[in-house]
């Protein structure tokens, strides 16, 4: 599929899906041109043939990054290609995609127990020990009584929700390999996850999923922001990828992929609003991956088995981050005598920033992570400690105790 062609010695950008790329360039030019009168003029490499990258060396104004709402990369980078083959990229990704169909149960406005149907998407990530593992959004399978998965060959099989994380809106499904026909096994391929690749503003992306429950389809767009801070209710302060690729109901749990066909994010239509147009969101793979790996290995923990840390805490505020230079995380105000923390190397004024490599920056996130482990489990906390006037990262192991001890 031709996206850009040279005409008359100059590069004429013909935008896919109604001029999206042109709009992105015009918007960036608007911000950059505004600065030229007061600052040194920008120097750019001319956009020429295939594979050439045009990079701006001028940092965008700090005002674009205020309040930690949107964080833009320091350098805007746009790859100019003669051809981007969306069809080939789609053919690479679609064998890793499944449709998720659920029977859900809930209470209506009259207090009556009712059942209904819901649909979403999933990504096939691994086959091991007799099971296929798929990742989707938690809200896709929330309150589900039954779950089934439709594979690329059109065959449907029962699935089980192995584990889930409501705060990060992630869930792991398993399907018994022995149930699958050989034709189904031949039709699927594990997704390639971009575990360590940097995602850049202006990068072309493709959203793949079961939009509106009609079956897998693709939409194309660009990255608008790489660290959109989504805050609402318990799921506060999740770092997201923002894109203008259409993400509709049913796309939830599907893949956001780069032009190499690698999954860079997990789409979520939950993180949208009727008042928002042209903005979709995805959970970055770099954020999701440690949670996914943990959900694959862990068993569900009953409430009476949940571990406890034994600390009195307060989340670090944006004001403390900006004025005092504190790192984001959870500030330890007090350590409870006899609790798990009192028998570890944790100290008052430490700032907890992660649990087993999963970031936590709100009280709810920390409590959710800790309570997802059984008492007696040893967890590794990522902690920032003030040392010689500077916060330094350390790792602290803590063996969780029972709630009764707290």
Secondary structure, 3 states (H helix, E strand, C coil): CCCEEEECCEEEECCHHHHHHHHHHHHHHHHHHHHHCCCCCCCCCCCCCCCEEEECCCCCCHHHHHHHCCCCCCCCEEEECCCCCHHHHHHHHHCCEEEEEEEEEEECCCCCEEEEEEEEEEEEEEEECCEEEEEECHHHHCCEEEEEEECCCCCEEEEEEEEEECCCCEEEEEEEHHHCCHHHHHHCCCCCECCCCCCCCCCEEEEEECHHHCCCEEEEEEEEEEEEEECCHHHCCEEEEEECCCCCCCCCCCEEECCCCCEEEEECHHHCCCCCCCCEEEEEHHHHHHHHHHHHHCCCCCHHHECECCEEEEECCHHHHHHHCCCCCEEEEEECCCCCHHHCCCCCCCEEEEECCEECCCHHHHHHHHHCCECCCEEEEEEEEEECCEEEEEEEEEECECHHHC
